[in-house]
Amino acid sequence: MIQFATPQYLLLIFLIPFFYLFYALYRRGRKKKMEKLGELRMIEKLMPTRSRYKGWVRVTFFSLAWFFFMIGLSRPQMGARLKESERKGAEIMIALDVSNSMLAEDYSPNRLERAKLAISRLVDKLQGDRIGLIVFAGQSFVQLPITTDYVSAKIFLNSITTESVPVQGTALGEAIQTAMRSFSVQGQMGENNKAIILITDGENHEDDPVAAAKSAADEGIRVFCIGVGSPEGKPIPMDGDLLKDKDGNIVVTRLDEKVLEEVAAAGNGAYVKAGSAEFGLNPIIDQLRELQEQQFKSQVFEDFDEQYMYFFAIALIFLLLEFLVGNRRMGKNFFAVVFVMILSGSHLFAQVDRKEVRKGNRVFEKENYKEAEVEYRKALIKDSLSVAANYNLGNTLYRMDDAANAEKNYSTAADSVGRIPLEIDWKEGMVKNRNSAPADVYHNLGNSYLAQKKYSEAVQAYKEALKRNPSDMETKTNLAYAQKKLEDQQNNQNQNQDQNQNQNQQDQNQDQNQDNKNNEDNKENQDNKDNKDNKDNKENQDNKDQNKDNGQDKKDGQGAPPKITPQAAEQMLQAMQEKENQTQDKVNKEKVKALKSKQKEKNW
């Protein structure tokens, strides 16, 4: 499939009809001039070697030369050029505990941050090895699939928190099993070339890590353990306070060295207790170097194959034919040839960007990213739409932990490769003649989005990559991870909204309770006032009746039934409503208490 790097030059092809129009007007003007000299037929007989069609032939040759020359200026490209690089090394999966117990401050600032710093230093010491990253607590997830991109490993590492896994606890066995499944197909084919580094405090709450480590050893995978924490234990800071259990006691998390020693022994590895100065990685690094190295192949995007030189050659042929036709003076034809050659030379000079890209690729392979960035930017000065320069500059910036600017270059490259239509074999249900280079552009664009926690954009980029290379397992893994993080992000947003609503409801209940209290006080004052008024009224009425019926006896010694005033009835209704509210609040408190009792006991 052919595409054009600078398609704007194709618009100049529409000038060809004007060449014929201008030549027709030129012939018409010359004919009028000749008619002024005399009879036209007599003048034509004086020029027997002159041809009527020779001029049209020359215009046609020139138009064809112009056509092919403009196509050449548009830089037609076919396919892509991929450069393979080979590396030798082992595969290492790092499983990092992100449970709440890793927030204990045995180290500065805490266990988790200290472990992340140690992993970053480990990555700096690796040479050619492939590395992967797993986070676990009550569950385990692949944070970074197995890769040689150490910069990506650091970016993913920086984004890890105790909220990376929604279920708290410590499931060491599941973490080991997840790591076993996460090695590449090439790595699984090798022997004694794989290792798992488990970084945790060893407080296993869930499963049997020793059995999982033994299974790993049976498959030729060594399991190393780094114990984080202290045997005497430390409390866990949480939301400005110390984490407490369901009984209100402060939780103290301790390093369980016995479990980690058993896991390391079963996994044919070694156990090291992390120290404050030296985290314990150096002894493990020495043993990792004993692993057998395996050869891995990786592809680097070089450039699309340029086809412009063929069209320039065709244009030059037609221009020479136009030069040979007719008996015009040499000066004008020579000037036209020189003019075309100058334009061709200037275009060839513009292709120096490919030399800059190749130079940048050479220093990039030597991991000299600063110099590679300079070379790629030189190439972009000459051609800002160069796919190779934008893509490789994006890779360079990505490895320099500048995901935001890498995204811009990946996006520019993706805009170019996105114009390549997909050829789909509808009968077989698959993409025909797919090229991995456009898929790699979208894959890396997704990685840059993922590093910036733009999970929605990352999902779309990975989907575009899979449209062009549906069998890419790494892209599928990253897509699943991005979708999981997007779901977690949306759940957190919904949870925050629910918390805000609950807080507003609590505020409203407090306001209502305050109003009820004020109403109760007013009611009490009103009762006192009414009682006083009723007492005064009763005394006045008794005095009246005594004065009026001084000698009359009472009937049967019993008084008349009391009458309820409207104010007293309203007060009784308010008291009943208040009692109902108190009963409802008590029921709600009991429900909350029951819900808390159902929660998991160990959340650290």
C-alpha positions as CSV (number, residue, x, y, z in Angstrom):
1,M,0.0,0.0,0.0
2,I,1.4,3.4,-1.1
3,Q,1.1,6.5,1.0
4,F,2.4,10.0,0.6
5,A,4.5,11.7,3.3
6,T,4.0,15.2,1.8
7,P,0.7,14.9,-0.2
8,Q,0.3,18.7,-0.6
9,Y,2.5,18.7,-3.7
10,L,0.0,16.5,-5.5
11,L,-2.2,19.6,-5.9
12,L,0.4,21.0,-8.3
13,I,-0.6,18.3,-10.8
14,F,-3.7,20.3,-11.5
15,L,-1.5,22.9,-13.3
16,I,-1.0,20.6,-16.2
17,P,-4.2,21.7,-18.1
18,F,-3.0,25.3,-17.8
19,F,0.2,24.3,-19.6
20,Y,-1.9,23.4,-22.7
21,L,-4.0,26.5,-22.3
22,F,-1.0,28.8,-22.1
23,Y,0.6,27.1,-25.1
24,A,-2.6,27.4,-27.2
25,L,-2.7,31.1,-26.3
26,Y,1.0,31.4,-27.2
27,R,0.4,29.8,-30.7
28,R,-2.6,32.1,-31.2
29,G,-0.6,35.2,-30.5
30,R,2.2,34.1,-32.7
31,K,-0.2,33.3,-35.5
32,K,-1.6,36.9,-35.4
33,K,1.9,38.3,-35.5
34,M,2.7,36.2,-38.6
35,E,-0.5,37.4,-40.3
36,K,0.8,40.9,-39.9
37,L,3.8,40.0,-42.0
38,G,1.9,38.7,-44.9
39,E,-0.3,35.8,-46.1
40,L,0.0,32.9,-43.7
41,R,0.3,30.2,-46.3
42,M,3.1,31.9,-48.0
43,I,5.0,32.4,-44.7
44,E,4.5,28.7,-43.9
45,K,6.0,27.7,-47.2
46,L,9.1,29.7,-46.3
47,M,9.4,27.4,-43.2
48,P,9.2,23.9,-44.7
49,T,10.9,22.2,-41.7
50,R,8.4,23.6,-39.2
51,S,5.9,21.1,-37.8
52,R,2.5,21.9,-36.5
53,Y,2.5,19.2,-33.9
54,K,6.0,19.5,-32.6
55,G,5.1,22.0,-30.0
56,W,2.2,19.9,-28.7
57,V,4.5,17.0,-28.3
58,R,6.9,19.0,-26.3
59,V,4.1,20.3,-24.1
60,T,3.0,16.7,-23.5
61,F,6.5,15.5,-22.6
62,F,6.9,18.5,-20.2
63,S,3.5,17.8,-18.6
64,L,4.4,14.1,-18.1
65,A,7.7,15.2,-16.6
66,W,5.8,17.6,-14.3
67,F,3.4,14.9,-13.3
68,F,6.0,12.4,-12.2
69,F,8.1,15.1,-10.6
70,M,5.2,16.2,-8.4
71,I,4.6,12.6,-7.4
72,G,8.2,12.3,-6.4
73,L,8.0,15.5,-4.3
74,S,5.0,14.0,-2.5
75,R,7.3,11.2,-1.3
76,P,5.4,8.0,-2.0
77,Q,6.2,5.3,0.5
78,M,5.5,1.6,0.6
79,G,5.6,-0.7,3.6
80,A,8.0,-0.1,6.4
81,R,11.5,-0.9,7.4
82,L,12.1,-2.6,10.7
83,K,15.4,-3.2,12.2
84,E,15.9,-6.1,14.5
85,S,18.2,-5.9,17.5
86,E,19.2,-8.9,19.6
87,R,19.8,-9.0,23.4
88,K,20.8,-11.7,25.8
89,G,19.6,-12.0,29.3
90,A,17.3,-13.7,31.8
91,E,13.7,-13.0,32.7
92,I,12.9,-11.6,36.1
93,M,9.5,-11.0,37.6
94,I,9.4,-8.8,40.7
95,A,6.3,-9.3,43.0
96,L,5.9,-6.3,45.3
97,D,3.6,-6.4,48.4
98,V,1.3,-3.3,48.4
99,S,-0.9,-4.2,51.4
100,N,-1.5,-1.6,54.1
101,S,1.2,-3.2,56.3
102,M,3.8,-1.9,53.8
103,L,3.0,1.6,55.1
104,A,4.7,0.9,58.4
105,E,7.7,3.1,59.0
106,D,10.5,0.6,59.8
107,Y,12.3,2.4,57.0
108,S,12.3,6.0,55.8
109,P,9.8,7.1,54.7
110,N,8.0,3.7,54.9
111,R,8.4,0.1,53.7
112,L,6.7,0.5,50.4
113,E,8.6,3.6,49.2
114,R,11.9,2.1,50.3
115,A,11.1,-1.1,48.4
116,K,10.3,1.0,45.3
117,L,13.6,2.8,45.5
118,A,15.5,-0.5,45.8
119,I,13.7,-1.9,42.7
120,S,14.6,1.2,40.8
121,R,18.3,0.7,41.7
122,L,18.0,-3.0,40.7
123,V,16.7,-2.0,37.2
124,D,19.7,0.3,36.8
125,K,22.0,-2.6,37.4
126,L,20.3,-5.0,34.9
127,Q,22.0,-5.5,31.5
128,G,20.0,-7.1,28.8
129,D,17.6,-8.9,31.2
130,R,13.9,-8.7,30.7
131,I,11.9,-7.5,33.7
132,G,8.2,-7.6,34.7
133,L,6.4,-6.2,37.7
134,I,3.5,-7.6,39.8
135,V,1.7,-6.0,42.6
136,F,-0.2,-8.0,45.2
137,A,-2.1,-7.8,48.5
138,G,-5.3,-9.9,48.9
139,Q,-5.1,-10.4,45.1
140,S,-2.3,-10.0,42.5
141,F,-2.1,-8.2,39.2
142,V,0.5,-7.7,36.5
143,Q,1.5,-4.1,36.7
144,L,4.1,-4.4,33.8
145,P,4.4,-7.3,31.4
146,I,7.8,-8.8,30.8
147,T,9.9,-6.2,28.8
148,T,13.4,-4.8,28.2
149,D,12.0,-1.3,28.5
150,Y,13.6,-0.3,31.9
151,V,12.2,3.2,31.6
152,S,8.7,1.9,31.5
153,A,9.4,-0.2,34.5
154,K,10.4,2.9,36.5
155,I,7.3,4.8,35.3
156,F,5.0,2.0,36.3
157,L,6.9,1.6,39.6
158,N,6.4,5.3,40.5
159,S,2.6,4.9,40.1
160,I,2.3,2.0,42.7
161,T,0.4,2.7,45.9
162,T,-1.4,0.6,48.5
163,E,-4.6,1.4,46.5
164,S,-3.2,-0.4,43.4
165,V,-4.9,-3.6,44.6
166,P,-8.5,-3.1,45.9
167,V,-8.6,-6.2,48.1
168,Q,-6.4,-6.0,51.2
169,G,-4.5,-8.9,52.9
170,T,-1.4,-10.7,51.8
171,A,-1.7,-13.6,49.4
172,L,1.9,-14.7,48.8
173,G,1.0,-17.9,47.0
174,E,-1.2,-16.2,44.5
175,A,1.5,-13.7,43.8
176,I,4.0,-16.5,43.0
177,Q,1.5,-18.2,40.7
178,T,0.7,-15.0,38.9
179,A,4.4,-14.4,38.3
180,M,4.8,-18.0,36.9
181,R,2.1,-17.3,34.3
182,S,3.6,-13.9,33.3
183,F,6.9,-15.1,31.7
184,S,7.1,-14.7,28.0
185,V,6.7,-17.6,25.6
186,Q,10.4,-17.4,24.7
187,G,11.3,-17.4,28.3
188,Q,9.2,-20.4,29.1
189,M,11.0,-22.4,26.4
190,G,14.3,-21.8,28.1
191,E,15.7,-23.5,31.2
192,N,17.3,-22.0,34.3
193,N,16.7,-18.5,32.9
194,K,13.8,-17.3,35.0
195,A,13.5,-15.9,38.6
196,I,10.9,-14.4,40.9
197,I,11.8,-11.8,43.5
198,L,9.2,-11.5,46.2
199,I,9.4,-8.3,48.3
200,T,7.1,-8.5,51.3
201,D,6.8,-8.5,55.1
202,G,5.8,-12.1,55.0
203,E,2.5,-11.7,56.9
204,N,0.6,-14.3,54.8
205,H,-3.2,-14.2,55.5
206,E,-4.6,-16.2,52.6
207,D,-2.9,-19.2,51.1
208,D,0.1,-21.6,51.0
209,P,3.1,-19.8,49.5
210,V,5.5,-22.7,50.2
211,A,3.6,-25.0,47.9
212,A,3.5,-22.3,45.2
213,A,7.2,-21.8,45.5
214,K,7.8,-25.5,45.1
215,S,5.7,-25.6,42.0
216,A,7.8,-22.8,40.6
217,A,11.0,-24.6,41.3
218,D,9.7,-27.7,39.6
219,E,9.3,-25.6,36.4
220,G,12.9,-24.3,36.7
221,I,12.0,-20.9,38.2
222,R,14.0,-19.7,41.2
223,V,12.1,-17.8,43.9
224,F,14.0,-15.2,45.9
225,C,12.5,-13.4,49.0
226,I,13.4,-10.0,50.5
227,G,11.9,-9.5,53.9
228,V,10.8,-6.0,54.7
229,G,10.2,-4.9,58.2
230,S,11.3,-5.7,61.7
231,P,10.5,-8.6,64.0
232,E,9.4,-6.3,66.9
233,G,6.9,-4.7,64.5
234,K,5.6,-1.2,63.9
235,P,2.1,0.4,63.8
236,I,0.5,1.3,60.5
237,P,-0.2,5.0,59.8
238,M,-3.6,5.4,58.1
239,D,-5.4,8.7,57.4
240,G,-3.6,10.7,60.0
241,D,-4.1,8.0,62.7
242,L,-2.9,4.5,63.5
243,L,-4.7,1.5,61.9
244,K,-6.9,-0.4,64.5
245,D,-8.6,-3.7,64.3
246,K,-12.3,-4.4,64.9
247,D,-11.8,-4.3,68.7
248,G,-10.2,-0.9,68.6
249,N,-6.6,-2.2,69.3
250,I,-3.7,-0.6,67.4
251,V,-2.4,-3.0,64.7
252,V,1.3,-3.8,64.9
253,T,2.7,-5.5,61.7
254,R,5.8,-7.7,62.1
255,L,8.2,-9.3,59.7
256,D,7.6,-13.1,59.4
257,E,11.0,-14.3,58.5
258,K,10.2,-17.9,59.0
259,V,7.6,-18.0,56.2
260,L,9.9,-16.2,53.8
261,E,12.8,-18.6,54.6
262,E,10.6,-21.6,53.9
263,V,9.4,-20.0,50.6
264,A,12.9,-19.3,49.4
265,A,14.1,-22.8,50.3
266,A,11.2,-24.4,48.5
267,G,11.8,-22.1,45.5
268,N,15.5,-23.0,45.2
269,G,16.4,-19.4,45.9
270,A,17.6,-17.3,48.8
271,Y,16.1,-15.2,51.6
272,V,17.6,-11.8,52.5
273,K,16.4,-9.4,55.2
274,A,16.3,-5.8,53.9
275,G,18.5,-3.5,55.8
276,S,18.3,0.3,56.2
277,A,21.4,1.1,54.2
278,E,21.6,-1.9,51.9
279,F,18.2,-3.2,51.0
280,G,19.4,-6.7,50.3
281,L,19.4,-6.7,46.5
282,N,23.2,-7.0,46.0
283,P,23.4,-10.7,47.1
284,I,20.4,-11.5,45.0
285,I,21.9,-9.7,42.0
286,D,25.0,-11.9,42.3
287,Q,22.8,-15.0,42.1
288,L,20.7,-13.6,39.2
289,R,23.9,-13.3,37.2
290,E,24.2,-17.1,37.5
291,L,21.0,-17.6,35.5
292,Q,21.5,-18.7,31.9
293,E,21.2,-16.0,29.3
294,Q,18.7,-16.4,26.5
295,Q,18.7,-14.6,23.2
296,F,15.8,-12.3,22.6
297,K,14.9,-10.4,19.4
298,S,13.3,-7.0,19.4
299,Q,12.4,-4.7,16.4
300,V,13.1,-1.0,16.1
301,F,11.1,1.0,13.7
302,E,13.4,2.5,11.1
303,D,11.4,4.2,8.4
304,F,9.0,3.6,5.5
305,D,10.7,2.6,2.2
306,E,10.9,5.8,0.1
307,Q,10.0,5.5,-3.6
308,Y,10.5,9.1,-4.7
309,M,13.7,8.4,-6.6
310,Y,11.9,6.2,-9.2
311,F,9.5,9.0,-10.1
312,F,12.2,11.5,-10.3
313,A,14.0,9.3,-12.8
314,I,10.9,9.0,-14.9
315,A,10.4,12.8,-14.8
316,L,14.0,13.3,-15.9
317,I,13.5,11.0,-18.9
318,F,10.5,12.9,-20.2
319,L,12.3,16.2,-19.6
320,L,15.2,15.0,-21.8
321,L,12.7,13.8,-24.5
322,E,11.2,17.3,-24.5
323,F,14.7,18.7,-24.8
324,L,15.5,16.6,-27.8
325,V,12.3,17.3,-29.7
326,G,12.4,20.4,-31.9
327,N,15.1,22.9,-32.8
328,R,14.9,25.4,-30.0
329,R,18.0,27.1,-28.8
330,M,20.0,25.2,-26.2
331,G,19.9,27.9,-23.6
332,K,16.2,27.6,-22.8
333,N,16.2,23.8,-22.7
334,F,19.4,23.7,-20.7
335,F,17.9,26.2,-18.2
336,A,14.8,23.9,-17.8
337,V,17.0,20.9,-17.1
338,V,19.1,22.8,-14.6
339,F,15.9,24.1,-12.9
340,V,14.5,20.6,-12.5
341,M,17.9,19.2,-11.2
342,I,18.0,22.0,-8.7
343,L,14.6,21.2,-7.4
344,S,15.5,17.5,-7.3
345,G,18.7,18.3,-5.4
346,S,16.9,20.4,-2.9
347,H,14.4,17.6,-2.3
348,L,17.2,15.1,-1.9
349,F,18.8,17.5,0.5
350,A,15.6,17.5,2.5
351,Q,16.0,13.7,2.8
352,V,19.0,14.2,5.0
353,D,16.6,13.6,7.9
354,R,16.9,9.9,7.2
355,K,20.6,10.1,7.9
356,E,19.8,12.0,11.1
357,V,17.4,9.2,12.1
358,R,19.9,6.5,11.4
359,K,22.5,8.3,13.5
360,G,20.0,8.8,16.3
361,N,19.2,5.0,16.1
362,R,22.9,4.2,16.6
363,V,23.3,6.3,19.7
364,F,19.8,5.1,20.9
365,E,21.0,1.5,20.9
366,K,24.0,2.6,23.0
367,E,21.4,4.0,25.5
368,N,22.8,7.5,25.0
369,Y,19.3,9.1,25.0
370,K,20.3,12.7,25.3
371,E,22.4,12.5,22.1
372,A,19.7,10.5,20.4
373,E,17.1,13.2,21.2
374,V,19.3,15.8,19.6
375,E,19.6,13.8,16.4
376,Y,15.9,13.0,16.1
377,R,15.1,16.7,16.6
378,K,17.5,17.6,13.9
379,A,15.6,15.3,11.6
380,L,12.3,16.8,12.6
381,I,13.6,20.3,11.7
382,K,14.0,19.1,8.2
383,D,10.8,17.1,8.1
384,S,8.4,17.7,11.0
385,L,6.1,14.9,9.7
386,S,8.7,12.2,9.6
387,V,7.2,9.1,11.1
388,A,10.5,7.5,12.0
389,A,11.8,10.7,13.7
390,N,8.6,11.2,15.7
391,Y,8.3,7.6,16.7
392,N,11.9,7.2,17.7
393,L,12.0,10.5,19.5
394,G,8.9,9.4,21.4
395,N,10.7,6.2,22.4
396,T,13.7,8.3,23.6
397,L,11.6,10.7,25.6
398,Y,9.6,7.8,27.1
399,R,12.8,6.2,28.3
400,M,13.8,9.6,29.8
401,D,10.6,9.5,31.9
402,D,9.0,12.2,29.9
403,A,5.7,10.5,28.9
404,A,3.8,13.7,28.2
405,N,6.2,14.9,25.5
406,A,6.6,11.3,24.2
407,E,2.8,11.2,23.8
408,K,3.0,14.2,21.4
409,N,5.5,12.6,19.1
410,Y,3.7,9.2,19.2
411,S,0.4,11.1,18.3
412,T,2.1,12.7,15.3
413,A,3.4,9.4,14.1
414,A,0.0,7.7,14.7
415,D,-1.7,10.4,12.6
416,S,0.5,9.4,9.7
417,V,0.3,5.7,10.0
418,G,-3.4,5.9,10.8
419,R,-4.0,6.9,7.2
420,I,-2.9,3.5,6.1
421,P,-6.2,1.5,5.3
422,L,-6.6,-1.9,6.7
423,E,-7.0,-4.8,4.3
424,I,-9.4,-7.4,5.8
425,D,-10.0,-10.8,4.5
426,W,-13.6,-11.1,5.3
427,K,-13.7,-14.8,4.3
428,E,-11.0,-15.7,6.8
429,G,-11.9,-13.0,9.3
430,M,-8.4,-11.6,9.7
431,V,-6.3,-8.6,8.6
432,K,-4.3,-9.2,5.4
433,N,-0.8,-7.8,4.9
434,R,-0.7,-6.3,8.3
435,N,2.4,-4.4,9.3
436,S,3.7,-4.5,12.9
437,A,5.2,-1.0,12.6
438,P,1.9,1.0,12.7
439,A,0.7,-1.3,15.5
440,D,3.9,-0.5,17.5
441,V,3.2,3.2,17.1
442,Y,-0.3,2.8,18.7
443,H,1.1,0.4,21.3
444,N,3.7,2.8,22.5
445,L,1.2,5.7,22.4
446,G,-1.0,3.6,24.7
447,N,2.0,3.1,27.0
448,S,2.5,6.9,27.2
449,Y,-1.1,7.4,28.1
450,L,-0.9,4.6,30.7
451,A,2.1,6.3,32.3
452,Q,0.1,9.5,32.7
453,K,-2.9,7.6,34.1
454,K,-5.0,8.5,31.0
455,Y,-6.6,5.1,31.1
456,S,-9.5,5.9,28.7
457,E,-7.1,7.1,26.0
458,A,-4.8,4.2,26.6
459,V,-7.6,1.7,26.0
460,Q,-8.4,3.3,22.6
461,A,-4.7,3.3,21.6
462,Y,-4.3,-0.4,22.4
463,K,-7.5,-1.2,20.5
464,E,-6.1,0.6,17.4
465,A,-2.9,-1.4,17.8
466,L,-4.8,-4.7,18.0
467,K,-6.7,-3.8,14.8
468,R,-3.4,-3.8,13.0
469,N,-1.8,-6.7,14.9
470,P,-4.5,-8.8,16.6
471,S,-2.0,-11.5,17.7
472,D,0.1,-9.2,19.9
473,M,-0.1,-10.7,23.4
474,E,1.7,-7.8,25.0
475,T,-0.8,-5.3,23.7
476,K,-3.6,-7.6,24.9
477,T,-2.1,-7.7,28.3
478,N,-1.7,-3.9,28.5
479,L,-5.2,-3.4,27.2
480,A,-6.6,-5.6,30.0
481,Y,-4.6,-3.7,32.6
482,A,-5.7,-0.3,31.2
483,Q,-9.3,-1.5,31.3
484,K,-8.9,-2.7,34.9
485,K,-7.4,0.6,36.0
486,L,-10.1,2.6,34.1
487,E,-12.7,0.5,36.0
488,D,-11.0,1.2,39.3
489,Q,-10.8,4.9,38.5
490,Q,-14.5,5.0,37.7
491,N,-15.4,3.1,40.9
492,N,-13.3,5.4,43.0
493,Q,-15.1,8.4,41.5
494,N,-18.5,6.8,42.2
495,Q,-17.3,5.9,45.7
496,N,-16.2,9.5,46.3
497,Q,-19.6,10.7,45.1
498,D,-21.4,8.3,47.4
499,Q,-19.2,9.4,50.4
500,N,-20.1,13.0,49.6
501,Q,-23.8,12.2,49.5
502,N,-23.5,10.3,52.8
503,Q,-21.7,13.2,54.4
504,N,-24.4,15.6,53.1
505,Q,-27.1,13.2,54.5
506,Q,-25.3,13.1,57.9
507,D,-25.1,16.9,57.9
508,Q,-28.8,17.1,57.2
509,N,-29.6,14.6,60.0
510,Q,-27.5,16.7,62.4
511,D,-29.4,19.8,61.4
512,Q,-32.7,17.9,61.8
513,N,-31.7,16.7,65.2
514,Q,-30.8,20.2,66.3
515,D,-34.1,21.4,65.1
516,N,-35.9,18.7,67.0
517,K,-33.9,19.6,70.1
518,N,-34.9,23.2,69.7
519,N,-38.6,22.2,69.2
520,E,-38.4,20.1,72.3
521,D,-37.1,23.0,74.3
522,N,-39.8,25.2,72.9
523,K,-42.3,22.6,73.7
524,E,-41.2,22.4,77.4
525,N,-41.4,26.2,77.7
526,Q,-44.8,26.1,76.1
527,D,-46.0,23.3,78.5
528,N,-44.8,25.3,81.5
529,K,-46.6,28.4,80.2
530,D,-49.8,26.5,79.4
531,N,-49.8,24.7,82.8
532,K,-49.4,28.1,84.5
533,D,-52.2,29.6,82.4
534,N,-54.5,26.6,83.0
535,K,-53.8,26.7,86.7
536,D,-54.7,30.4,86.8
537,N,-57.8,29.8,84.7
538,K,-58.8,26.9,87.0
539,E,-58.5,28.9,90.1
540,N,-60.6,31.7,88.6
541,Q,-63.2,29.3,87.4
542,D,-63.4,27.6,90.8
543,N,-63.8,30.9,92.5
544,K,-66.6,31.7,90.0
545,D,-68.4,28.4,90.5
546,Q,-68.1,28.7,94.3
547,N,-69.5,32.1,94.3
548,K,-72.3,31.1,92.0
549,D,-73.3,27.8,93.4
550,N,-72.3,28.1,97.0
551,G,-74.8,25.7,98.4
552,Q,-75.0,23.1,95.6
553,D,-73.6,19.6,96.2
554,K,-71.3,17.8,93.7
555,K,-72.7,14.9,91.7
556,D,-71.6,11.5,93.1
557,G,-68.4,13.1,94.3
558,Q,-66.8,12.9,90.8
559,G,-65.6,15.8,88.5
560,A,-66.4,16.2,84.8
561,P,-63.9,14.6,82.2
562,P,-61.0,16.9,81.3
563,K,-61.0,18.7,77.9
564,I,-57.8,18.7,75.7
565,T,-56.8,22.0,74.2
566,P,-55.5,22.3,70.6
567,Q,-52.1,23.3,71.9
568,A,-51.8,20.2,74.1
569,A,-52.9,17.9,71.2
570,E,-50.2,19.4,68.9
571,Q,-47.5,18.9,71.7
572,M,-48.5,15.3,72.1
573,L,-48.2,14.7,68.3
574,Q,-44.7,16.3,68.3
575,A,-43.6,14.1,71.2
576,M,-44.8,11.0,69.4
577,Q,-42.9,12.0,66.3
578,E,-39.7,12.7,68.2
579,K,-39.9,9.2,69.8
580,E,-40.4,7.6,66.4
581,N,-37.3,9.4,65.1
582,Q,-35.2,8.2,68.0
583,T,-36.3,4.7,67.4
584,Q,-35.4,4.9,63.7
585,D,-32.0,6.3,64.5
586,K,-31.4,3.4,66.9
587,V,-32.3,0.9,64.1
588,N,-30.0,2.5,61.6
589,K,-27.1,2.4,64.1
590,E,-27.7,-1.3,64.6
591,K,-27.6,-1.9,60.8
592,V,-24.3,0.0,60.5
593,K,-22.9,-2.1,63.4
594,A,-24.0,-5.3,61.7
595,L,-22.5,-4.2,58.4
596,K,-19.1,-3.5,60.0
597,S,-19.1,-6.9,61.7
598,K,-19.3,-8.6,58.3
599,Q,-16.2,-6.8,56.9
600,K,-12.9,-8.7,56.6
601,E,-11.1,-8.9,59.9
602,K,-7.6,-8.4,58.6
603,N,-7.3,-5.4,56.2
604,W,-3.5,-5.0,56.4
